[in-house]
Amino acid sequence: MVLQYKLKIQKRWKDYAGKNKLKYSVSKYDFRLLNEKKTKILVEKGPYKKVMKRFRQIEFFKHAKK
């Protein structure tokens, strides 16, 4: 999965490199989650906490024992 971000006033999405690479606080950005090939949006734009919560849910069920 690929996590992308952009400032709320910008239009272009960038791949997320980590919190320490951001110029401003996390609340000034929008985030979204894509599949590896970047063809499907898994989580629409939203705040960091919401997107990361869904990311962890997907990872949990992907690796859950059957």
Number of C-alpha atoms within 10 A of each C-alpha: 14 15 23 17 22 19 18 14 9 9 8 10 14 12 13 15 11 8 10 8 8 15 9 11 9 15 13 14 18 20 26 24 23 16 13 10 8 12 8 10 13 18 17 12 18 17 16 17 12 13 20 17 10 14 18 11 11 14 11 11 10 9 8 8 6 4
